[in-house]
Amino acid sequence: MRAGDLVKVRRPQIGVPAGTLGLILESYDVRNDYDTAPGEKIHILQLIGKPLERRYLGRDLEVVNESR
């Protein structure tokens, strides 16, 4: 996953149900002090239909359409 990809949220959060679509704006490597798999990234999403951005781990997202 990278910036520009359209993704679907698989893990719900308060105010964001599972299945919500979003656009990845930025991606960052996760520091080693988190309980994550090596090489996992944090993605900043602009959620469709909501005026907010949220952070998600790659394992909580499903790619709908990749950018070129």
PDB file of N, CA, C and O in Angstrom, chain B, residues numbered from 101:
ATOM      1  N   MET B 101       0.850  -1.182   0.000  1.00  0.00           N
ATOM      2  CA  MET B 101       0.000   0.000   0.000  1.00  0.00           C
ATOM      3  C   MET B 101       0.890   1.237   0.000  1.00  0.00           C
ATOM      4  O   MET B 101       1.961   1.262   0.606  1.00  0.00           O
ATOM      5  N   ARG B 102       0.415   2.248  -0.691  1.00  0.00           N
ATOM      6  CA  ARG B 102       1.169   3.497  -0.769  1.00  0.00           C
ATOM      7  C   ARG B 102       0.207   4.666  -0.936  1.00  0.00           C
ATOM      8  O   ARG B 102      -0.995   4.475  -1.123  1.00  0.00           O
ATOM      9  N   ALA B 103       0.750   5.876  -0.865  1.00  0.00           N
ATOM     10  CA  ALA B 103      -0.061   7.082  -1.014  1.00  0.00           C
ATOM     11  C   ALA B 103      -0.796   7.053  -2.344  1.00  0.00           C
ATOM     12  O   ALA B 103      -0.207   6.730  -3.376  1.00  0.00           O
ATOM     13  N   GLY B 104      -2.079   7.389  -2.324  1.00  0.00           N
ATOM     14  CA  GLY B 104      -2.896   7.406  -3.524  1.00  0.00           C
ATOM     15  C   GLY B 104      -3.793   6.195  -3.678  1.00  0.00           C
ATOM     16  O   GLY B 104      -4.693   6.200  -4.518  1.00  0.00           O
ATOM     17  N   ASP B 105      -3.567   5.153  -2.882  1.00  0.00           N
ATOM     18  CA  ASP B 105      -4.404   3.950  -2.951  1.00  0.00           C
ATOM     19  C   ASP B 105      -5.755   4.184  -2.276  1.00  0.00           C
ATOM     20  O   ASP B 105      -5.837   4.845  -1.241  1.00  0.00           O
ATOM     21  N   LEU B 106      -6.804   3.639  -2.870  1.00  0.00           N
ATOM     22  CA  LEU B 106      -8.137   3.642  -2.269  1.00  0.00           C
ATOM     23  C   LEU B 106      -8.253   2.360  -1.457  1.00  0.00           C
ATOM     24  O   LEU B 106      -8.014   1.269  -1.974  1.00  0.00           O
ATOM     25  N   VAL B 107      -8.623   2.493  -0.171  1.00  0.00           N
ATOM     26  CA  VAL B 107      -8.677   1.332   0.717  1.00  0.00           C
ATOM     27  C   VAL B 107      -9.997   1.275   1.468  1.00  0.00           C
ATOM     28  O   VAL B 107     -10.722   2.264   1.567  1.00  0.00           O
ATOM     29  N   LYS B 108     -10.291   0.086   1.995  1.00  0.00           N
ATOM     30  CA  LYS B 108     -11.470  -0.138   2.812  1.00  0.00           C
ATOM     31  C   LYS B 108     -11.000  -0.480   4.225  1.00  0.00           C
ATOM     32  O   LYS B 108     -10.087  -1.287   4.402  1.00  0.00           O
ATOM     33  N   VAL B 109     -11.624   0.134   5.225  1.00  0.00           N
ATOM     34  CA  VAL B 109     -11.284  -0.113   6.620  1.00  0.00           C
ATOM     35  C   VAL B 109     -11.882  -1.454   7.045  1.00  0.00           C
ATOM     36  O   VAL B 109     -13.081  -1.681   6.883  1.00  0.00           O
ATOM     37  N   ARG B 110     -11.044  -2.343   7.588  1.00  0.00           N
ATOM     38  CA  ARG B 110     -11.519  -3.650   8.054  1.00  0.00           C
ATOM     39  C   ARG B 110     -11.786  -3.665   9.556  1.00  0.00           C
ATOM     40  O   ARG B 110     -12.567  -4.490  10.030  1.00  0.00           O
ATOM     41  N   ARG B 111     -11.152  -2.770  10.315  1.00  0.00           N
ATOM     42  CA  ARG B 111     -11.318  -2.728  11.765  1.00  0.00           C
ATOM     43  C   ARG B 111     -12.057  -1.435  12.138  1.00  0.00           C
ATOM     44  O   ARG B 111     -11.545  -0.344  11.888  1.00  0.00           O
ATOM     45  N   PRO B 112     -13.248  -1.545  12.730  1.00  0.00           N
ATOM     46  CA  PRO B 112     -13.994  -0.339  13.066  1.00  0.00           C
ATOM     47  C   PRO B 112     -13.354   0.438  14.214  1.00  0.00           C
ATOM     48  O   PRO B 112     -12.681  -0.135  15.070  1.00  0.00           O
ATOM     49  N   GLN B 113     -13.577   1.747  14.215  1.00  0.00           N
ATOM     50  CA  GLN B 113     -13.183   2.638  15.302  1.00  0.00           C
ATOM     51  C   GLN B 113     -14.410   3.464  15.657  1.00  0.00           C
ATOM     52  O   GLN B 113     -15.414   3.426  14.947  1.00  0.00           O
ATOM     53  N   ILE B 114     -14.332   4.194  16.727  1.00  0.00           N
ATOM     54  CA  ILE B 114     -15.445   5.062  17.109  1.00  0.00           C
ATOM     55  C   ILE B 114     -15.683   6.073  15.992  1.00  0.00           C
ATOM     56  O   ILE B 114     -14.776   6.824  15.633  1.00  0.00           O
ATOM     57  N   GLY B 115     -16.884   6.096  15.445  1.00  0.00           N
ATOM     58  CA  GLY B 115     -17.247   7.022  14.385  1.00  0.00           C
ATOM     59  C   GLY B 115     -16.859   6.574  12.985  1.00  0.00           C
ATOM     60  O   GLY B 115     -17.186   7.245  12.006  1.00  0.00           O
ATOM     61  N   VAL B 116     -16.164   5.445  12.881  1.00  0.00           N
ATOM     62  CA  VAL B 116     -15.742   4.938  11.574  1.00  0.00           C
ATOM     63  C   VAL B 116     -16.075   3.446  11.514  1.00  0.00           C
ATOM     64  O   VAL B 116     -15.326   2.629  12.048  1.00  0.00           O
ATOM     65  N   PRO B 117     -17.191   3.081  10.870  1.00  0.00           N
ATOM     66  CA  PRO B 117     -17.551   1.663  10.795  1.00  0.00           C
ATOM     67  C   PRO B 117     -16.656   0.898   9.818  1.00  0.00           C
ATOM     68  O   PRO B 117     -16.049   1.484   8.921  1.00  0.00           O
ATOM     69  N   ALA B 118     -16.586  -0.414  10.008  1.00  0.00           N
ATOM     70  CA  ALA B 118     -15.864  -1.265   9.060  1.00  0.00           C
ATOM     71  C   ALA B 118     -16.514  -1.118   7.687  1.00  0.00           C
ATOM     72  O   ALA B 118     -17.735  -0.995   7.587  1.00  0.00           O
ATOM     73  N   GLY B 119     -15.717  -1.129   6.650  1.00  0.00           N
ATOM     74  CA  GLY B 119     -16.227  -0.973   5.295  1.00  0.00           C
ATOM     75  C   GLY B 119     -16.140   0.452   4.777  1.00  0.00           C
ATOM     76  O   GLY B 119     -16.419   0.693   3.602  1.00  0.00           O
ATOM     77  N   THR B 120     -15.757   1.411   5.628  1.00  0.00           N
ATOM     78  CA  THR B 120     -15.604   2.800   5.207  1.00  0.00           C
ATOM     79  C   THR B 120     -14.431   2.903   4.234  1.00  0.00           C
ATOM     80  O   THR B 120     -13.388   2.283   4.443  1.00  0.00           O
ATOM     81  N   LEU B 121     -14.604   3.674   3.190  1.00  0.00           N
ATOM     82  CA  LEU B 121     -13.545   3.876   2.197  1.00  0.00           C
ATOM     83  C   LEU B 121     -12.705   5.091   2.544  1.00  0.00           C
ATOM     84  O   LEU B 121     -13.193   6.057   3.130  1.00  0.00           O
ATOM     85  N   GLY B 122     -11.438   5.025   2.175  1.00  0.00           N
ATOM     86  CA  GLY B 122     -10.543   6.145   2.415  1.00  0.00           C
ATOM     87  C   GLY B 122      -9.409   6.154   1.416  1.00  0.00           C
ATOM     88  O   GLY B 122      -9.150   5.156   0.743  1.00  0.00           O
ATOM     89  N   LEU B 123      -8.739   7.278   1.323  1.00  0.00           N
ATOM     90  CA  LEU B 123      -7.607   7.466   0.426  1.00  0.00           C
ATOM     91  C   LEU B 123      -6.349   7.616   1.277  1.00  0.00           C
ATOM     92  O   LEU B 123      -6.316   8.433   2.197  1.00  0.00           O
ATOM     93  N   ILE B 124      -5.322   6.838   0.977  1.00  0.00           N
ATOM     94  CA  ILE B 124      -4.069   6.951   1.725  1.00  0.00           C
ATOM     95  C   ILE B 124      -3.365   8.238   1.315  1.00  0.00           C
ATOM     96  O   ILE B 124      -3.078   8.452   0.137  1.00  0.00           O
ATOM     97  N   LEU B 125      -3.089   9.096   2.302  1.00  0.00           N
ATOM     98  CA  LEU B 125      -2.375  10.342   2.048  1.00  0.00           C
ATOM     99  C   LEU B 125      -0.871  10.179   2.246  1.00  0.00           C
ATOM    100  O   LEU B 125      -0.077  10.674   1.447  1.00  0.00           O
ATOM    101  N   GLU B 126      -0.480   9.474   3.326  1.00  0.00           N
ATOM    102  CA  GLU B 126       0.927   9.270   3.652  1.00  0.00           C
ATOM    103  C   GLU B 126       1.102   7.916   4.308  1.00  0.00           C
ATOM    104  O   GLU B 126       0.152   7.357   4.856  1.00  0.00           O
ATOM    105  N   SER B 127       2.313   7.389   4.253  1.00  0.00           N
ATOM    106  CA  SER B 127       2.651   6.136   4.919  1.00  0.00           C
ATOM    107  C   SER B 127       3.980   6.296   5.635  1.00  0.00           C
ATOM    108  O   SER B 127       4.897   6.937   5.122  1.00  0.00           O
ATOM    109  N   TYR B 128       4.081   5.708   6.829  1.00  0.00           N
ATOM    110  CA  TYR B 128       5.287   5.787   7.645  1.00  0.00           C
ATOM    111  C   TYR B 128       5.661   4.406   8.146  1.00  0.00           C
ATOM    112  O   TYR B 128       4.792   3.566   8.379  1.00  0.00           O
ATOM    113  N   ASP B 129       6.961   4.170   8.314  1.00  0.00           N
ATOM    114  CA  ASP B 129       7.416   2.937   8.938  1.00  0.00           C
ATOM    115  C   ASP B 129       7.099   2.988  10.429  1.00  0.00           C
ATOM    116  O   ASP B 129       7.147   4.052  11.045  1.00  0.00           O
ATOM    117  N   VAL B 130       6.777   1.840  10.998  1.00  0.00           N
ATOM    118  CA  VAL B 130       6.478   1.733  12.419  1.00  0.00           C
ATOM    119  C   VAL B 130       7.789   1.575  13.179  1.00  0.00           C
ATOM    120  O   VAL B 130       8.681   0.841  12.751  1.00  0.00           O
ATOM    121  N   ARG B 131       7.900   2.272  14.314  1.00  0.00           N
ATOM    122  CA  ARG B 131       9.085   2.104  15.160  1.00  0.00           C
ATOM    123  C   ARG B 131       9.056   0.725  15.808  1.00  0.00           C
ATOM    124  O   ARG B 131       7.990   0.119  15.922  1.00  0.00           O
ATOM    125  N   ASN B 132      10.178   0.237  16.221  1.00  0.00           N
ATOM    126  CA  ASN B 132      10.296  -1.101  16.781  1.00  0.00           C
ATOM    127  C   ASN B 132       9.661  -1.274  18.152  1.00  0.00           C
ATOM    128  O   ASN B 132       9.490  -2.412  18.590  1.00  0.00           O
ATOM    129  N   ASP B 133       9.306  -0.204  18.848  1.00  0.00           N
ATOM    130  CA  ASP B 133       8.762  -0.356  20.195  1.00  0.00           C
ATOM    131  C   ASP B 133       7.259  -0.661  20.206  1.00  0.00           C
ATOM    132  O   ASP B 133       6.669  -0.773  21.280  1.00  0.00           O
ATOM    133  N   TYR B 134       6.637  -0.795  19.049  1.00  0.00           N
ATOM    134  CA  TYR B 134       5.232  -1.187  18.957  1.00  0.00           C
ATOM    135  C   TYR B 134       5.147  -2.695  18.758  1.00  0.00           C
ATOM    136  O   TYR B 134       6.096  -3.317  18.280  1.00  0.00           O
ATOM    137  N   ASP B 135       4.023  -3.276  19.119  1.00  0.00           N
ATOM    138  CA  ASP B 135       3.814  -4.714  18.948  1.00  0.00           C
ATOM    139  C   ASP B 135       3.292  -4.972  17.537  1.00  0.00           C
ATOM    140  O   ASP B 135       2.110  -5.260  17.346  1.00  0.00           O
ATOM    141  N   THR B 136       4.174  -4.867  16.563  1.00  0.00           N
ATOM    142  CA  THR B 136       3.788  -5.043  15.154  1.00  0.00           C
ATOM    143  C   THR B 136       4.797  -5.939  14.449  1.00  0.00           C
ATOM    144  O   THR B 136       5.888  -6.193  14.960  1.00  0.00           O
ATOM    145  N   ALA B 137       4.425  -6.400  13.299  1.00  0.00           N
ATOM    146  CA  ALA B 137       5.321  -7.223  12.481  1.00  0.00           C
ATOM    147  C   ALA B 137       6.421  -6.338  11.893  1.00  0.00           C
ATOM    148  O   ALA B 137       6.196  -5.153  11.648  1.00  0.00           O
ATOM    149  N   PRO B 138       7.592  -6.897  11.670  1.00  0.00           N
ATOM    150  CA  PRO B 138       8.673  -6.118  11.040  1.00  0.00           C
ATOM    151  C   PRO B 138       8.253  -5.603   9.669  1.00  0.00           C
ATOM    152  O   PRO B 138       7.655  -6.334   8.880  1.00  0.00           O
ATOM    153  N   GLY B 139       8.567  -4.359   9.394  1.00  0.00           N
ATOM    154  CA  GLY B 139       8.249  -3.767   8.099  1.00  0.00           C
ATOM    155  C   GLY B 139       6.829  -3.245   7.959  1.00  0.00           C
ATOM    156  O   GLY B 139       6.451  -2.772   6.887  1.00  0.00           O
ATOM    157  N   GLU B 140       6.031  -3.321   9.028  1.00  0.00           N
ATOM    158  CA  GLU B 140       4.651  -2.817   8.941  1.00  0.00           C
ATOM    159  C   GLU B 140       4.655  -1.288   8.908  1.00  0.00           C
ATOM    160  O   GLU B 140       5.562  -0.644   9.434  1.00  0.00           O
ATOM    161  N   LYS B 141       3.630  -0.727   8.285  1.00  0.00           N
ATOM    162  CA  LYS B 141       3.543   0.729   8.134  1.00  0.00           C
ATOM    163  C   LYS B 141       2.275   1.279   8.766  1.00  0.00           C
ATOM    164  O   LYS B 141       1.277   0.576   8.926  1.00  0.00           O
ATOM    165  N   ILE B 142       2.343   2.562   9.120  1.00  0.00           N
ATOM    166  CA  ILE B 142       1.167   3.309   9.546  1.00  0.00           C
ATOM    167  C   ILE B 142       0.740   4.159   8.359  1.00  0.00           C
ATOM    168  O   ILE B 142       1.563   4.838   7.745  1.00  0.00           O
ATOM    169  N   HIS B 143      -0.553   4.119   8.036  1.00  0.00           N
ATOM    170  CA  HIS B 143      -1.081   4.867   6.901  1.00  0.00           C
ATOM    171  C   HIS B 143      -2.035   5.943   7.406  1.00  0.00           C
ATOM    172  O   HIS B 143      -2.899   5.677   8.241  1.00  0.00           O
ATOM    173  N   ILE B 144      -1.871   7.162   6.892  1.00  0.00           N
ATOM    174  CA  ILE B 144      -2.773   8.271   7.200  1.00  0.00           C
ATOM    175  C   ILE B 144      -3.838   8.285   6.113  1.00  0.00           C
ATOM    176  O   ILE B 144      -3.526   8.421   4.930  1.00  0.00           O
ATOM    177  N   LEU B 145      -5.122   8.141   6.527  1.00  0.00           N
ATOM    178  CA  LEU B 145      -6.234   8.085   5.569  1.00  0.00           C
ATOM    179  C   LEU B 145      -7.082   9.344   5.622  1.00  0.00           C
ATOM    180  O   LEU B 145      -7.324   9.897   6.694  1.00  0.00           O
ATOM    181  N   GLN B 146      -7.530   9.791   4.461  1.00  0.00           N
ATOM    182  CA  GLN B 146      -8.610  10.779   4.361  1.00  0.00           C
ATOM    183  C   GLN B 146      -9.850   9.953   4.090  1.00  0.00           C
ATOM    184  O   GLN B 146      -9.978   9.348   3.026  1.00  0.00           O
ATOM    185  N   LEU B 147     -10.762   9.924   5.046  1.00  0.00           N
ATOM    186  CA  LEU B 147     -11.954   9.092   4.919  1.00  0.00           C
ATOM    187  C   LEU B 147     -12.977   9.747   4.008  1.00  0.00           C
ATOM    188  O   LEU B 147     -13.196  10.956   4.080  1.00  0.00           O
ATOM    189  N   ILE B 148     -13.597   8.958   3.160  1.00  0.00           N
ATOM    190  CA  ILE B 148     -14.590   9.449   2.214  1.00  0.00           C
ATOM    191  C   ILE B 148     -15.877   9.784   2.980  1.00  0.00           C
ATOM    192  O   ILE B 148     -16.387   8.953   3.732  1.00  0.00           O
ATOM    193  N   GLY B 149     -16.393  10.986   2.790  1.00  0.00           N
ATOM    194  CA  GLY B 149     -17.636  11.393   3.424  1.00  0.00           C
ATOM    195  C   GLY B 149     -17.480  11.879   4.848  1.00  0.00           C
ATOM    196  O   GLY B 149     -18.477  12.182   5.503  1.00  0.00           O
ATOM    197  N   LYS B 150     -16.256  11.962   5.349  1.00  0.00           N
ATOM    198  CA  LYS B 150     -16.006  12.438   6.713  1.00  0.00           C
ATOM    199  C   LYS B 150     -14.871  13.455   6.657  1.00  0.00           C
ATOM    200  O   LYS B 150     -13.865  13.223   5.987  1.00  0.00           O
ATOM    201  N   PRO B 151     -15.022  14.567   7.346  1.00  0.00           N
ATOM    202  CA  PRO B 151     -13.997  15.612   7.285  1.00  0.00           C
ATOM    203  C   PRO B 151     -12.866  15.368   8.285  1.00  0.00           C
ATOM    204  O   PRO B 151     -12.518  16.256   9.063  1.00  0.00           O
ATOM    205  N   LEU B 152     -12.298  14.166   8.263  1.00  0.00           N
ATOM    206  CA  LEU B 152     -11.230  13.873   9.202  1.00  0.00           C
ATOM    207  C   LEU B 152     -10.245  12.882   8.624  1.00  0.00           C
ATOM    208  O   LEU B 152     -10.540  12.162   7.669  1.00  0.00           O
ATOM    209  N   GLU B 153      -9.070  12.862   9.224  1.00  0.00           N
ATOM    210  CA  GLU B 153      -8.034  11.918   8.844  1.00  0.00           C
ATOM    211  C   GLU B 153      -7.818  10.977  10.020  1.00  0.00           C
ATOM    212  O   GLU B 153      -7.928  11.389  11.175  1.00  0.00           O
ATOM    213  N   ARG B 154      -7.513   9.719   9.734  1.00  0.00           N
ATOM    214  CA  ARG B 154      -7.262   8.726  10.777  1.00  0.00           C
ATOM    215  C   ARG B 154      -6.016   7.932  10.421  1.00  0.00           C
ATOM    216  O   ARG B 154      -5.657   7.809   9.251  1.00  0.00           O
ATOM    217  N   ARG B 155      -5.359   7.394  11.450  1.00  0.00           N
ATOM    218  CA  ARG B 155      -4.185   6.533  11.260  1.00  0.00           C
ATOM    219  C   ARG B 155      -4.599   5.076  11.413  1.00  0.00           C
ATOM    220  O   ARG B 155      -5.358   4.726  12.317  1.00  0.00           O
ATOM    221  N   TYR B 156      -4.098   4.240  10.527  1.00  0.00           N
ATOM    222  CA  TYR B 156      -4.379   2.805  10.565  1.00  0.00           C
ATOM    223  C   TYR B 156      -3.114   2.034  10.255  1.00  0.00           C
ATOM    224  O   TYR B 156      -2.250   2.504   9.514  1.00  0.00           O
ATOM    225  N   LEU B 157      -3.012   0.846  10.831  1.00  0.00           N
ATOM    226  CA  LEU B 157      -1.959  -0.083  10.436  1.00  0.00           C
ATOM    227  C   LEU B 157      -2.382  -0.772   9.148  1.00  0.00           C
ATOM    228  O   LEU B 157      -3.574  -0.905   8.871  1.00  0.00           O
ATOM    229  N   GLY B 158      -1.412  -1.205   8.366  1.00  0.00           N
ATOM    230  CA  GLY B 158      -1.702  -1.857   7.102  1.00  0.00           C
ATOM    231  C   GLY B 158      -2.577  -3.093   7.251  1.00  0.00           C
ATOM    232  O   GLY B 158      -3.370  -3.396   6.359  1.00  0.00           O
ATOM    233  N   ARG B 159      -2.448  -3.816   8.369  1.00  0.00           N
ATOM    234  CA  ARG B 159      -3.252  -5.035   8.566  1.00  0.00           C
ATOM    235  C   ARG B 159      -4.727  -4.737   8.776  1.00  0.00           C
ATOM    236  O   ARG B 159      -5.551  -5.648   8.696  1.00  0.00           O
ATOM    237  N   ASP B 160      -5.086  -3.472   9.045  1.00  0.00           N
ATOM    238  CA  ASP B 160      -6.476  -3.090   9.262  1.00  0.00           C
ATOM    239  C   ASP B 160      -7.135  -2.525   8.015  1.00  0.00           C
ATOM    240  O   ASP B 160      -8.262  -2.033   8.074  1.00  0.00           O
ATOM    241  N   LEU B 161      -6.432  -2.595   6.877  1.00  0.00           N
ATOM    242  CA  LEU B 161      -6.929  -2.029   5.627  1.00  0.00           C
ATOM    243  C   LEU B 161      -6.922  -3.070   4.522  1.00  0.00           C
ATOM    244  O   LEU B 161      -6.140  -4.020   4.545  1.00  0.00           O
ATOM    245  N   GLU B 162      -7.805  -2.875   3.558  1.00  0.00           N
ATOM    246  CA  GLU B 162      -7.886  -3.729   2.374  1.00  0.00           C
ATOM    247  C   GLU B 162      -7.860  -2.830   1.145  1.00  0.00           C
ATOM    248  O   GLU B 162      -8.674  -1.913   1.033  1.00  0.00           O
ATOM    249  N   VAL B 163      -6.946  -3.078   0.234  1.00  0.00           N
ATOM    250  CA  VAL B 163      -6.820  -2.250  -0.973  1.00  0.00           C
ATOM    251  C   VAL B 163      -8.000  -2.514  -1.903  1.00  0.00           C
ATOM    252  O   VAL B 163      -8.294  -3.662  -2.238  1.00  0.00           O
ATOM    253  N   VAL B 164      -8.677  -1.434  -2.320  1.00  0.00           N
ATOM    254  CA  VAL B 164      -9.769  -1.520  -3.276  1.00  0.00           C
ATOM    255  C   VAL B 164      -9.253  -1.212  -4.672  1.00  0.00           C
ATOM    256  O   VAL B 164      -9.587  -1.909  -5.630  1.00  0.00           O
ATOM    257  N   ASN B 165      -8.434  -0.161  -4.789  1.00  0.00           N
ATOM    258  CA  ASN B 165      -7.884   0.237  -6.082  1.00  0.00           C
ATOM    259  C   ASN B 165      -6.515   0.854  -5.851  1.00  0.00           C
ATOM    260  O   ASN B 165      -6.383   1.809  -5.086  1.00  0.00           O
ATOM    261  N   GLU B 166      -5.488   0.309  -6.514  1.00  0.00           N
ATOM    262  CA  GLU B 166      -4.133   0.819  -6.364  1.00  0.00           C
ATOM    263  C   GLU B 166      -3.873   1.997  -7.297  1.00  0.00           C
ATOM    264  O   GLU B 166      -4.372   2.041  -8.421  1.00  0.00           O
ATOM    265  N   SER B 167      -3.076   2.956  -6.805  1.00  0.00           N
ATOM    266  CA  SER B 167      -2.665   4.059  -7.671  1.00  0.00           C
ATOM    267  C   SER B 167      -1.505   3.582  -8.541  1.00  0.00           C
ATOM    268  O   SER B 167      -0.834   2.602  -8.220  1.00  0.00           O
ATOM    269  N   ARG B 168      -1.288   4.273  -9.617  1.00  0.00           N
ATOM    270  CA  ARG B 168      -0.199   3.866 -10.539  1.00  0.00           C
ATOM    271  C   ARG B 168       0.989   4.746 -10.364  1.00  0.00           C
ATOM    272  O   ARG B 168       1.998   4.563 -11.046  1.00  0.00           O
TER     273      ARG B 168
END
